[in-house]
Amino acid sequence: MSPPDDPRARERLLERKVEQQVKQIKQANKDRHTLLGQTVYLGTIGMMMAIPIVAGAYLGRWLDTLSRGYTVHWTVSMIFLGIVVGAINVYLFVRE
């Protein structure tokens, strides 16, 4: 498509293109992530994974102390359940 012959039309076309580029630059600056923001994001993901695992370990250990003899069946099971719950939490958080 060739530019119009009318100088005013060319100016308007140029103005629209420049305005569009300015909007794109402003949007890119707005969407840029800061180091602090990324650190908080990764920390949140880590905590969402770690808390269910630790909670599962404590719950499993407590359930194991209720049974006779030395056993770690509940502890291992609850740690595994904590890993699954943490992975689901992280998946849902990242998908957002």
C-alpha positions as CSV (number, residue, x, y, z in Angstrom):
1,M,0.0,0.0,0.0
2,S,1.5,3.3,-1.1
3,P,1.2,6.4,1.1
4,P,-1.4,8.9,0.0
5,D,-0.3,11.9,-2.1
6,D,-1.9,14.4,0.2
7,P,0.7,15.8,2.7
8,R,-2.0,16.1,5.4
9,A,-3.1,12.5,4.9
10,R,0.6,11.4,5.2
11,E,1.0,13.4,8.4
12,R,-2.2,11.8,9.9
13,L,-1.0,8.4,8.9
14,L,2.4,9.1,10.5
15,E,0.8,10.4,13.7
16,R,-1.3,7.3,14.0
17,K,1.7,5.0,13.6
18,V,3.7,7.0,16.1
19,E,0.8,6.9,18.6
20,Q,0.5,3.2,18.2
21,Q,4.2,2.7,18.8
22,V,4.1,4.9,21.9
23,K,1.2,2.8,23.2
24,Q,3.2,-0.4,22.6
25,I,6.3,1.0,24.4
26,K,4.2,2.2,27.4
27,Q,2.5,-1.3,27.6
28,A,5.9,-3.0,27.4
29,N,7.3,-0.8,30.2
30,K,4.1,-1.5,32.3
31,D,4.4,-5.3,31.8
32,R,8.1,-5.5,32.6
33,H,8.7,-7.5,35.7
34,T,11.1,-6.2,38.4
35,L,13.7,-8.3,40.2
36,L,11.8,-7.8,43.5
37,G,8.5,-8.9,41.8
38,Q,10.1,-12.1,40.4
39,T,11.7,-12.9,43.7
40,V,8.4,-12.6,45.5
41,Y,6.7,-14.7,42.8
42,L,9.4,-17.5,43.1
43,G,9.3,-17.4,46.9
44,T,5.5,-17.8,46.9
45,I,5.8,-20.8,44.6
46,G,8.4,-22.3,46.9
47,M,6.3,-21.8,50.0
48,M,3.2,-23.2,48.2
49,M,5.2,-26.4,47.6
50,A,7.0,-26.6,50.9
51,I,4.2,-26.0,53.4
52,P,2.0,-29.0,52.3
53,I,5.1,-31.3,52.4
54,V,6.1,-30.2,55.9
55,A,2.6,-30.3,57.1
56,G,2.2,-33.8,55.7
57,A,5.4,-34.9,57.4
58,Y,4.3,-33.6,60.8
59,L,0.8,-35.2,60.4
60,G,2.3,-38.5,59.3
61,R,4.7,-38.5,62.2
62,W,1.9,-37.8,64.7
63,L,-0.2,-40.6,63.2
64,D,2.8,-43.0,63.4
65,T,3.2,-42.3,67.1
66,L,-0.3,-43.4,67.7
67,S,0.4,-46.9,66.4
68,R,2.3,-49.6,68.2
69,G,5.9,-50.3,67.2
70,Y,8.2,-48.4,64.9
71,T,6.5,-47.5,61.7
72,V,6.9,-44.8,59.1
73,H,4.0,-45.7,56.8
74,W,1.9,-42.7,57.6
75,T,4.9,-40.3,57.5
76,V,5.8,-41.5,54.0
77,S,2.2,-41.5,52.8
78,M,1.6,-38.0,54.1
79,I,4.8,-36.6,52.6
80,F,3.8,-38.1,49.2
81,L,0.3,-36.5,49.6
82,G,2.0,-33.2,50.5
83,I,4.1,-33.4,47.3
84,V,0.9,-34.0,45.3
85,V,-1.0,-31.2,47.0
86,G,1.9,-28.8,46.6
87,A,2.3,-29.6,42.9
88,I,-1.3,-29.0,42.3
89,N,-1.1,-25.6,44.2
90,V,1.9,-24.5,42.1
91,Y,0.2,-25.6,38.9
92,L,-2.9,-23.7,39.7
93,F,-1.0,-20.6,40.8
94,V,1.3,-20.6,37.7
95,R,-1.7,-21.2,35.3
96,E,-3.3,-18.0,36.7
